[in-house]
């Protein structure tokens, strides 16, 4: 799709496929805070020697209160730096399979396609339930509750911490409380993918689900990514946080042993940059301002789409980069062919690919294929 878009000569073409943030100029900029931290790193870094399989512990210590709140993560929360959020997910899956070979993990549909691939590759049994209904643009919360109520002790469930990929439909505080209660009662282990913190309602608001779960259950995992909220895509900066109230020493040993076999040592640069940003009040303020601007832009796009077509009105209630539209593969292909609109075959769109000037052409291309479908 990337290749086809680049080779398309039409000047009005729209790229809604690749899952990276873009500004109104269509660029994925480097944060000013990141640039400043990198300059500081060049001046002060004395060595490129290995840090160890746990990675940059200063980065981990500073990220912990961002995720869990100040002073909330205790000694029973183990953390390790990973190559991106994807590495954190794979490490979590390997840890779960080591503890219980062939363990079952519940994954809502739709989800990021590689979720299922990662879990299956690690040896887990993947079971599905309906998370979101694209035609009605509604969260299938009753289906989620039913799946959890049928889960067995020791099963895992994948939860999206915020800005659900691909729907953007997140749980409310009341729904998080219901999910947390069932998980605790049935002994289900939550694996929370937190890849977009700060791009939904704000850093603290986007972590409310994680915090609710970690305050309640004895065992939980969080796979974290700094790709989107620090713009560190190619630096592969992530972390895995694991709560184990009864066996933290054993879990720590197993995590480090598995990580050592998977990638030996994690990449350092991105984690060092994040550490420097979070250490500096000035750089942190700059980072939060830039994050707020990204969040505001995404909200404005959602509002504009909602106003442009009544069928897109639900998008204004959702958060983050993505939305999924109820389109067939043929309709997606027709939008590419006739409207120069590029998106995933599933109907997922990256809202950051739109600007105010592209809202109307996109809606017109969408209406053209939906009219054909219903004719």
C-alpha positions in Angstrom: 0.0 0.0 0.0 2.9 2.4 0.8 4.5 1.6 -2.5 1.2 2.1 -4.4 0.5 5.4 -2.7 4.0 6.7 -3.5 3.6 5.7 -7.2 0.1 7.2 -7.5 0.6 10.5 -9.6 -2.7 12.0 -8.5 -2.1 15.2 -6.5 -5.3 14.8 -4.5 -4.4 11.4 -3.1 -5.0 10.7 0.6 -3.0 8.3 2.7 -4.9 7.0 5.7 -3.1 3.7 5.9 0.3 3.9 7.8 -0.2 4.0 11.5 2.0 7.0 12.4 1.0 10.5 13.6 1.2 13.2 10.9 0.8 17.0 11.2 -1.2 19.2 8.9 1.7 19.2 6.5 1.6 15.5 6.3 4.9 15.0 8.1 5.8 12.9 11.2 7.9 15.5 13.1 10.5 14.9 15.6 9.4 16.4 19.0 11.3 19.5 20.0 11.8 17.9 23.4 13.3 14.9 21.7 15.7 17.0 19.6 16.8 18.8 22.8 17.3 15.6 24.7 19.3 14.1 21.8 21.6 17.1 21.8 22.1 16.7 25.5 22.8 13.0 25.1 25.4 13.7 22.5 27.2 16.1 24.9 27.0 14.0 28.0 26.9 10.3 27.0 30.3 8.7 27.9 29.9 5.1 26.6 27.9 2.8 24.3 28.5 -0.2 26.5 25.6 -2.6 27.3 23.3 -1.6 30.1 22.1 -5.2 30.8 19.0 -7.1 29.9 16.7 -4.9 32.0 17.8 -1.9 30.0 17.8 1.7 31.2 16.5 1.5 34.8 16.3 5.3 35.0 13.9 5.3 32.1 11.8 2.6 33.8 11.7 4.4 37.1 10.6 7.6 35.5 8.0 6.0 33.3 6.4 4.1 36.2 4.6 7.2 37.8 3.5 8.3 34.3 1.7 5.0 33.9 0.6 4.1 37.4 0.6 7.5 39.2 3.1 8.9 41.6 4.2 6.3 44.2 1.5 3.8 43.0 3.8 1.0 41.7 5.3 -0.9 44.6 8.2 -3.3 44.8 6.0 -6.1 43.4 5.9 -4.4 40.0 8.8 -5.7 37.9 9.9 -3.7 34.8 12.1 -4.3 31.9 12.9 -2.2 28.8 11.9 -3.8 25.5 12.3 -3.1 21.7 9.1 -1.2 21.3 5.6 -2.2 22.5 5.7 -5.2 20.2 8.7 -6.5 22.1 6.9 -6.0 25.3 3.9 -8.0 24.0 6.1 -10.8 22.9 7.9 -10.9 26.2 4.6 -11.0 28.1 3.4 -13.8 25.9 6.6 -15.8 26.4 6.3 -15.3 30.1 2.7 -16.4 30.2 3.5 -19.5 28.1 6.5 -20.4 30.4 4.2 -20.2 33.4 1.4 -22.2 31.8 2.3 -23.8 28.5 -0.5 -23.3 25.9 -2.4 -20.9 28.1 -5.4 -19.3 26.5 -5.6 -15.5 25.8 -8.9 -13.8 25.0 -8.5 -11.1 22.3 -11.3 -8.8 21.2 -12.2 -8.3 17.6 -11.2 -6.2 15.8 -7.8 -5.7 17.2 -4.3 -4.8 15.9 -3.7 -7.8 13.5 -0.3 -8.6 14.8 -1.7 -9.2 18.3 -2.9 -12.7 17.4 0.3 -13.5 15.5 2.5 -12.5 18.5 0.5 -14.6 20.9 0.3 -17.6 18.7 4.0 -17.5 17.9 4.7 -17.6 21.6 2.7 -20.7 22.0 -0.5 -19.3 23.5 -4.0 -20.4 22.4 -5.9 -17.4 21.0 -9.6 -17.2 21.6 -11.8 -14.3 20.3 -14.7 -12.3 21.3 -16.5 -9.3 19.7 -15.2 -6.0 21.0 -16.6 -3.5 18.5 -19.4 -3.5 15.9 -18.3 -1.4 12.9 -21.7 -1.1 11.2 -23.3 0.4 14.3 -20.0 2.0 15.5 -20.7 0.8 19.0 -18.7 -1.0 21.7 -19.9 -4.6 22.1 -19.5 -4.4 25.8 -22.0 -7.2 26.6 -20.0 -9.6 24.4 -16.9 -8.7 26.3 -18.5 -9.3 29.6 -19.9 -12.6 28.5 -16.4 -13.8 27.3 -14.9 -12.8 30.6 -17.6 -14.5 32.6 -16.9 -17.8 30.7 -13.1 -17.5 31.2 -11.3 -19.9 33.4 -8.8 -19.2 36.1 -5.3 -18.7 34.6 -6.7 -17.5 31.2 -5.3 -14.1 30.0 -7.3 -11.3 28.4 -5.8 -8.6 26.2 -7.1 -5.1 27.1 -6.4 -1.9 25.2 -5.4 0.7 27.8 -6.7 3.6 25.7 -7.3 4.8 22.1 -8.3 1.3 21.0 -6.6 0.1 17.8 -8.4 0.1 15.4 -11.8 1.4 16.6 -10.9 4.2 19.0 -13.7 3.0 21.2 -12.5 2.8 24.9 -14.1 1.6 28.1 -15.7 4.2 30.4 -14.6 4.3 34.1 -17.7 2.3 35.0 -17.0 -0.3 32.4 -13.4 -0.6 33.5 -14.7 -1.2 37.1 -17.0 -4.0 35.8 -14.2 -5.6 33.8 -11.8 -5.4 36.7 -14.3 -7.0 39.1 -14.9 -10.0 36.8 -11.1 -10.4 36.2 -10.4 -10.4 39.9 -13.3 -12.8 40.7 -12.4 -15.3 38.0 -8.6 -15.2 38.4 -8.1 -14.0 34.8 -4.7 -12.3 34.1 -5.0 -9.0 32.3 -2.4 -8.0 29.6 -2.9 -4.4 28.9 -1.5 -2.9 25.7 -0.8 0.8 26.4 0.5 2.2 23.2 -1.1 5.6 22.9 -1.1 7.2 26.4 -1.7 10.9 26.1 -3.3 10.9 22.7 -6.9 10.3 24.0 -8.1 12.4 26.9 -4.7 13.1 28.6 -1.9 11.3 30.3 -3.7 10.6 33.6 -7.1 10.0 32.0 -5.7 7.5 29.5 -4.1 5.5 32.3 -7.3 5.2 34.4 -8.0 1.6 33.2 -4.4 0.4 33.9 -4.6 2.0 37.4 -7.9 0.5 38.2 -6.7 -3.0 37.2 -3.3 -2.7 39.0 -5.0 -1.5 42.2 -7.2 -4.6 42.3 -5.6 -7.7 41.0 -2.6 -9.7 42.1 -1.2 -10.4 38.7 -1.2 -8.1 35.7 1.0 -7.1 32.7 1.3 -3.8 30.9 3.1 -3.6 27.5 4.1 0.0 26.9 5.2 1.9 23.8 6.8 5.3 23.5 6.5 5.2 19.7 3.4 7.5 19.4 3.5 9.7 22.5 7.2 10.5 22.1 7.4 10.1 18.3 10.2 7.6 18.7 8.9 5.1 16.1 12.2 4.0 14.6 14.0 3.9 18.0 11.9 1.0 19.2 11.3 2.2 22.8 9.0 0.2 25.0 8.7 -1.5 28.3 7.0 -4.4 30.1 5.6 -3.9 33.6 4.4 -6.9 35.5 2.7 -7.1 38.9 3.0 -10.3 40.8 2.2 -9.9 44.5 3.2 -13.4 45.5 6.1 -14.4 43.2 7.8 -11.2 42.2 11.4 -12.6 42.6 10.6 -15.6 40.4 8.8 -13.5 37.8 11.8 -11.1 37.7 14.2 -13.9 37.1 12.1 -15.4 34.3 11.5 -12.1 32.6 15.3 -11.3 32.4 16.1 -14.9 31.3 13.5 -14.8 28.5 14.5 -11.3 27.4 18.2 -12.3 27.3 17.2 -15.1 24.8 14.9 -12.9 22.7 17.1 -9.9 22.1 20.0 -10.1 24.6 20.1 -6.3 25.3 17.5 -3.7 24.4 18.4 -0.6 22.2 19.4 2.3 24.4 19.0 5.6 22.5 15.2 6.1 22.7 15.0 5.1 26.4 17.9 7.5 27.2 16.0 10.3 25.4 12.8 9.6 27.3 14.7 9.5 30.6 16.3 12.9 29.9 12.9 14.4 29.0 11.2 13.1 32.1 14.2 14.2 34.3 14.0 17.8 33.1 11.0 20.0 34.1 11.5 22.2 31.0 11.8 19.3 28.6 8.9 17.5 30.2 6.7 20.6 29.9 7.7 20.9 26.2 6.8 17.3 25.6 3.4 17.6 27.3 2.6 20.7 25.3 3.5 18.9 22.0 1.4 15.9 23.1 -1.5 18.1 23.9 -1.3 19.7 20.4 -1.4 16.3 18.8 -4.4 15.3 20.9 -6.2 18.5 20.0 -5.6 18.0 16.3 -7.0 14.5 16.4 -10.0 15.7 18.3 -10.6 18.4 15.7 -10.4 15.9 12.9 -13.0 13.7 14.6 -15.3 16.7 15.2 -15.0 17.8 11.5 -15.8 14.3 10.2 -18.8 14.1 12.6 -20.1 17.4 11.3 -19.4 16.5 7.6 -21.5 13.4 7.5 -24.1 12.1 10.1 -22.9 8.6 9.5 -19.5 9.5 11.0 -21.0 11.2 14.1 -19.9 8.4 16.5 -16.3 9.2 15.7 -16.4 12.3 17.9 -17.0 10.1 20.9 -13.9 8.0 20.3 -10.2 8.7 20.8 -6.8 8.3 19.3 -5.4 7.8 15.8 -7.7 5.2 14.4 -11.3 4.5 13.4 -12.6 1.4 11.6 -15.4 1.9 8.9 -17.8 -0.8 7.8 -16.4 -1.2 4.4 -15.7 -4.3 2.3 -12.5 -5.0 0.5 -14.1 -4.1 -2.8 -15.3 -0.7 -1.4 -11.8 0.0 0.0 -10.4 -0.8 -3.4 -13.0 1.5 -5.1 -12.0 4.4 -2.9 -8.4 3.9 -3.9 -9.2 3.5 -7.6 -11.8 6.3 -7.9 -11.1 8.6 -5.0 -7.3 8.2 -4.5 -8.0 7.3 -0.9 -5.6 4.7 0.6 -6.5 2.7 3.7 -6.2 -0.8 5.1 -8.4 -3.5 3.5 -10.2 -3.9 6.9 -11.6 -0.3 6.7 -9.2 1.0 9.4 -8.2 4.6 8.8 -5.5 6.7 10.4 -7.2 10.0 11.1 -3.9 11.9 11.2 -3.7 11.5 7.5 -6.5 14.0 7.1 -6.4 17.8 7.2 -9.3 20.3 7.1 -8.9 20.5 3.3 -9.1 16.8 2.9 -12.3 16.2 5.0 -14.7 16.9 2.2 -12.9 14.9 -0.6 -12.6 11.9 1.8 -16.3 12.1 2.8 -17.3 12.4 -0.9 -15.2 9.3 -1.8 -16.8 7.4 1.1 -20.3 8.4 0.2 -19.7 7.2 -3.4 -18.8 3.7 -2.4 -21.5 3.4 0.3 -24.1 4.6 -2.2 -23.0 1.9 -4.6 -23.3 -0.7 -1.9 -26.8 0.2 -1.0 -28.1 0.8 -4.5 
